[in-house]
Amino acid sequence: MACGLAGAILAGSFSVPAQAGTVQIEPQKDNTLFESATGDSLSNGAGVYLFTGLTALDELRRGLVAFDVAGSVPPGATITDVSLTLYMSKTIAGPTPVSLHRVLADWGEGSADAPGEEGTGTAAAGGDVTWVHTFSPFQFWLTPGGDFDPVPSATTSVGGVGPYTWSAAPQMLADVQAWHADPSSNFGWVLIGAETTLPSAKRFDTREGANPAVLTVKFEEAAAVPALSGWGAAAAALGLLAAAAIRRRRTAP
């Protein structure tokens, strides 16, 4: 043991067990995709609410949310667990499933701010995402309603007013790990409600609202011990070897 540690010192460095950490990240941006019979250029980039599900008017709502993972978790850290909590502040339906799907293209949060309860949206401002635009008015989704992985990363049942958490989902963890490793692939999640149940709409608070979403990320990172060099390393190594030799003499028959 002493010889191995002495060798590590002379080699230049050694490490101690990984240290655990936790960060809580609020959204970098959020918005809503509004389907509408009167036009698909609606948004709510600066609003205090986002929406999911099917409205009483049989129009779909899909919420978007993204987090700066790479800027919040130390480089080189290993992400071990993630959970997402959103506050649902109003609904016209009973318990319904709401799923997170990984978004496949970048999108915008502009200055559109819908009036009143915000559920109908308002005319998109420049740079806002809409049902057909990634960034209004000149950039578009490949598919109206957003481009996203059809397989959900996590699902939870959302009932009455209160906080709801998505967690313990391997694909959700994989999403966040990938965003940490490659920030250019981080376009967040789209929240998909019960889109075949009328009505099923749910309203959540945005980052501008009273109870913003929180992504909790647990991680581990190695704590490197400063390396000894030169005479300091040699002295430390010789001291360990001398101590080992004394122990061997004391235990010799």
C-alpha positions in Angstrom: 0.0 0.0 0.0 2.8 2.4 1.0 4.8 1.6 -2.1 1.8 2.2 -4.3 1.0 5.6 -2.7 4.7 6.5 -2.9 4.7 5.7 -6.6 1.6 7.8 -7.1 3.3 10.7 -5.5 6.4 10.4 -7.6 4.2 10.0 -10.7 2.8 13.4 -10.1 -0.7 13.2 -8.6 -3.3 11.1 -7.0 -7.0 11.5 -6.3 -9.5 11.0 -3.5 -13.1 9.6 -3.7 -15.6 11.6 -5.9 -17.5 14.4 -4.2 -21.2 14.7 -4.6 -23.0 17.9 -5.5 -26.6 19.2 -6.3 -27.7 22.2 -8.3 -31.2 23.5 -8.9 -31.6 25.2 -12.3 -34.5 27.5 -13.3 -35.4 27.7 -17.0 -33.2 29.4 -19.5 -36.3 29.9 -21.6 -39.9 28.6 -21.9 -43.0 29.2 -24.1 -46.1 27.5 -25.5 -47.1 26.1 -28.9 -50.7 27.3 -29.6 -52.8 25.5 -32.2 -55.5 27.8 -33.4 -58.3 27.8 -36.0 -57.6 31.5 -36.5 -53.9 31.2 -37.3 -50.8 29.4 -36.2 -48.6 32.5 -35.4 -49.5 32.7 -31.7 -47.0 32.7 -28.8 -46.5 33.8 -25.2 -42.7 34.2 -24.8 -42.9 36.8 -22.0 -46.0 35.4 -20.3 -46.2 34.0 -16.8 -47.9 30.8 -17.9 -47.4 27.9 -20.3 -50.0 25.3 -21.3 -50.4 21.6 -22.2 -53.3 19.4 -23.4 -56.5 20.0 -25.3 -58.6 23.1 -24.6 -62.4 23.3 -24.4 -62.3 24.7 -28.0 -60.5 21.5 -29.2 -57.2 23.3 -29.7 -53.9 21.8 -28.7 -51.3 23.4 -26.4 -47.7 22.2 -25.9 -45.4 23.7 -23.4 -41.6 24.2 -24.0 -38.9 24.5 -21.4 -35.1 24.5 -21.6 -32.3 24.7 -19.0 -28.6 25.7 -19.1 -27.2 22.4 -17.9 -23.6 22.8 -19.1 -23.4 26.3 -17.5 -24.7 25.0 -14.2 -22.9 21.6 -13.7 -19.1 21.5 -13.5 -17.2 20.3 -16.6 -16.2 16.7 -16.3 -18.8 15.9 -13.6 -20.8 12.7 -13.8 -24.6 13.4 -13.6 -26.2 10.7 -11.5 -29.8 11.8 -11.0 -32.3 14.4 -12.3 -35.8 15.6 -11.5 -38.1 18.3 -12.9 -40.7 20.1 -10.8 -43.3 22.4 -12.3 -46.2 24.2 -10.6 -49.6 23.6 -12.1 -51.7 26.7 -11.3 -55.0 26.0 -13.2 -56.9 23.2 -14.9 -60.2 22.4 -16.5 -59.7 18.6 -16.2 -59.0 15.9 -13.7 -55.8 13.8 -13.5 -54.2 13.4 -16.9 -50.7 12.2 -17.9 -48.2 14.9 -19.0 -45.0 13.7 -20.7 -41.6 15.2 -21.4 -40.3 14.7 -24.9 -36.8 15.8 -26.0 -37.0 18.6 -28.6 -35.0 18.1 -31.8 -34.5 21.8 -32.9 -33.8 25.1 -31.3 -36.6 27.5 -30.6 -37.2 31.0 -29.4 -38.6 33.0 -26.5 -39.5 36.5 -27.6 -41.5 39.3 -26.1 -45.1 38.2 -26.9 -47.2 38.5 -23.7 -50.8 37.2 -23.9 -53.5 39.1 -22.0 -55.6 37.9 -19.1 -55.3 34.2 -18.4 -53.0 33.8 -21.4 -54.6 30.6 -22.6 -55.4 31.9 -26.1 -51.9 33.3 -26.7 -51.2 36.4 -28.7 -49.5 37.5 -31.9 -45.9 36.3 -31.9 -43.1 38.8 -31.6 -39.8 38.5 -33.5 -37.9 35.4 -32.3 -40.9 33.8 -30.7 -41.7 30.1 -31.2 -45.2 29.3 -32.6 -47.0 26.2 -33.8 -45.3 26.5 -37.1 -42.2 28.6 -36.4 -39.1 27.8 -34.4 -38.2 31.5 -34.6 -41.0 33.8 -35.9 -41.3 34.9 -38.6 -38.7 33.2 -40.9 -37.7 29.9 -39.4 -40.0 26.9 -39.3 -40.4 23.5 -37.6 -40.2 20.6 -40.0 -43.5 19.5 -38.6 -46.2 21.9 -37.4 -46.5 21.5 -33.6 -42.8 21.0 -33.1 -40.1 18.5 -33.8 -39.5 16.2 -30.9 -38.7 12.6 -30.0 -42.0 10.7 -30.1 -40.9 8.5 -27.2 -41.4 10.2 -23.9 -38.5 10.8 -21.6 -40.7 10.8 -18.5 -44.4 10.9 -17.6 -46.3 11.9 -14.5 -50.0 12.3 -13.7 -51.1 15.9 -13.2 -54.3 16.5 -11.2 -55.3 19.5 -9.2 -53.4 22.7 -8.5 -49.9 22.2 -7.0 -46.3 21.2 -7.8 -45.6 18.1 -9.9 -42.3 16.2 -10.4 -41.0 14.1 -13.2 -38.2 11.8 -11.9 -36.6 8.3 -11.8 -36.7 8.0 -15.6 -33.6 6.6 -17.3 -34.2 8.5 -20.6 -34.7 11.8 -18.7 -31.3 11.2 -17.1 -29.8 10.4 -20.4 -31.2 13.6 -21.9 -29.6 15.8 -19.3 -26.3 13.9 -19.5 -26.2 14.4 -23.3 -26.9 18.2 -22.9 -24.1 18.4 -20.4 -21.7 16.7 -22.7 -22.9 18.6 -25.8 -24.6 21.9 -25.1 -25.3 22.4 -28.8 -27.8 19.5 -28.7 -29.8 21.1 -25.8 -33.2 22.2 -27.0 -35.0 21.2 -23.8 -38.3 19.3 -23.5 -41.8 19.8 -24.8 -44.6 19.0 -22.4 -47.3 16.9 -24.1 -50.6 16.4 -22.3 -53.6 14.1 -23.0 -54.2 15.2 -26.6 -57.1 12.9 -27.3 -59.1 13.8 -24.2 -61.4 16.8 -24.4 -60.8 18.9 -22.3 -57.4 18.1 -20.7 -55.6 21.5 -20.6 -53.2 22.3 -17.8 -51.6 25.6 -17.0 -48.1 25.8 -15.5 -46.1 28.8 -14.2 -43.2 29.9 -16.4 -39.8 31.4 -15.3 -41.6 34.8 -15.3 -44.3 33.5 -13.1 -44.7 33.0 -9.3 -43.4 29.5 -9.2 -40.9 28.8 -11.9 -39.9 25.3 -13.0 -36.8 23.8 -11.3 -34.5 21.1 -12.7 -32.6 19.4 -9.9 -29.4 17.8 -11.0 -27.2 15.5 -8.8 -23.7 14.9 -9.8 -20.3 13.6 -8.7 -16.9 15.0 -9.5 -13.4 13.8 -8.7 -11.6 16.0 -6.2 -8.0 16.1 -7.4 -5.3 16.5 -4.7 -2.6 19.1 -5.6 0.4 17.2 -6.9 3.7 17.4 -5.1 6.8 17.9 -7.3 10.5 18.0 -7.0 12.1 17.6 -3.6 8.7 17.7 -1.9 7.5 14.6 -3.8 10.7 12.8 -3.2 10.7 13.5 0.5 7.0 12.4 0.9 7.7 9.2 -1.0 10.9 8.4 1.0 9.0 9.0 4.2 6.3 6.5 3.2 8.8 3.9 2.2 10.8 4.4 5.5 7.6 3.9 7.5 6.8 0.8 5.6 10.3 -0.6 6.3 10.0 0.0 10.0 6.6 -1.7 10.1 8.1 -4.7 8.3 11.0 -5.0 10.8 8.6 -4.8 13.8 6.5 -7.6 12.4 9.3 -9.8 11.2 9.7 -13.1 13.2 
